[in-house]
């Protein structure tokens, strides 16, 4: 077989740089910034964080001094999800669970991460059951999560009689 190519465009199936940068972060190689939430502090690379969020980009401005950590209020970024969130900034993957979805929604909303916020909203929408629909509905109203709010309303509509029999649910729906 004679292959006579003048050129051949080879592309890796996956870019190894994000995983490599993540490994550098874990090994603290060339890290130049710290992220702090409460007592938890993680090392990271400013260049990666800068491109992860417009909020972080604004925090890492030319006026920012290299000696300070990027601090986030625990009200918006839960220390429990900080490691997962920083990993997401590096490798664009995160596992959304019922245990972390609300915290990820809050952090995504605060850090202006619309793709992650949408993914969390879709995940929560798929997990609506009678026992959590009120909490999900209240949460959706608090953050302005219209898709989740619609999913809750659809659930309310489908479960009308059962819901009307529950005074707690009615109180939240009609107020």
N, C-alpha and C positions, 0 to 999 in steps of 0.2 A: 504494500500500500504506500503510495507516494503522496505525502502531504506537502504541498507547495504553497504555503501561506506567505503573503507579503507582510501580513501583520496578524496578530492573534490577541484579542482583547480578553484577558483573564481577570475574573472578578472572584474574590473570596465569597463563599456563601454567607459568611458573617464577619463583620468587622471586629478584629481582635482588640482594638484600642480601648473600647469601654471596659472590657473585662480586665485588661492589663492595668488601666488606670485605677480600677477598683482594687486590684491586688496591691498596687502602689499605696493606695490609701490605707488599706488594712495593715501594711507593713510600715506605714508612716514614711514612705520614700517621697521626698520632694513636696510634702504637704506644707501649705503655707497659710492656712486659716483654720480656725477652730469654730465649731458650731456648738452653741450652748443652749440647753433648755433645762431649767432648774439646776440640779447638781450634775447632770449628764453633759459631758463635753466630748465631741468627736473631732478628729482631725480630717481635713479635706483639702482639695485643690481649688483655689479661687477660680481658676479658669473653668472648671467643671460647674461649680456652683453658679457662676455668673450667667451661664447659658441655661440654667435649670428653671429659673423663675424670674419674672420681671421685678418682683419685690426684692429678691436677693440681689439682682443686678443693681437696683437702686441703693441697696445697703452697701454693696461693694463698689462704691464710686471712687473716683480719684481722690476724694477728700478722706476716704476711709483710711485709718492708720493700721498698718500691718500688725501691730501689737494687740489689737483688740479682737475678741471673739465675736462672732455674729450671734447675738442673743435673741431668742424668741420667747415670747410670753407663753407660759404653760396653758393659759386659757385657749390658745389657738393651736399650739403644737404640743402634743402629748409626748413626754419623754419616752413612753412605751413604744412609740412608732418612729422615733427619730432615726434609729439605725436603718430601719426598712426604707424610710423616706430618702435618706442620703444614698443608700444603695440604689434606689430608683433613679436618682439623679445621675448616677454613673451608668447603670446598665439597662435602664428603661423597662424594668420588670419589677412587679410587686405583687405579692399574694394578698388579695382582699378577702377578709373573713368577717363573720359577724362580730368577732371580738375587736377588730381594728377599723371596720368600715366607717363608723361615726367619727373616730379620731382622724382618719384619713380625709374624710369629707371636710372637716373643720380646717385641717392644715391646708388642703388643696384650695379651699375657698380663700383662706388668709394669704396664701402664697401665690394666688392667681395661677393655678395649674388646671386649666379647664378640661384637659383630656382625662386626667386622673379623677377629677371631680365627677365627670360624666360617667366614668367606669364605676365609681363607687355608687353613684345614684342608680345605675342600671343593676348593679349587684343587689343593692337594698330593695329595689323594686321587685326583684325575683324572689325575695325572701319574706314577702309580706304574708302574715298569717293573722288570725283573729287576735292572738295574744300580743302582737307587737304593732298592729296597724295604727293605733292611736299614737304611740311613741314615734313611729316613722312619720306620721302626718304632722305632728308638732315639730319634729326636727326639720321636715321639708319646708314648713312655713317659716321657721326661724332663719334658715339659710337661703330661702328663695329657690329651692330645688323643685322646679316646676314639673319635671318628669316624674319624680318620686311622689309629689303631691297628686298628680293625675292618677298614678298607679294606686295610691291609697283611696282616692275618690272612686275609682273603678271598683276596687275591692268593697268599699262601703256600699256601692250601688248593687253589687252582686250578692252581698250578704245583708241586704236591707232589714229583713225581719229580725234576724239574729242581733244585729247592731242596735236596732230600736229597742230591743229588750234590755240592753245594757246601758244603764244611766250614766256611767263614767264616760263611755264612748260618746254618747249623745251630747254630754256637756262640752266635750272638746270639739265636736263637729259643728255644733250650732252656736258656738261663741267665738 
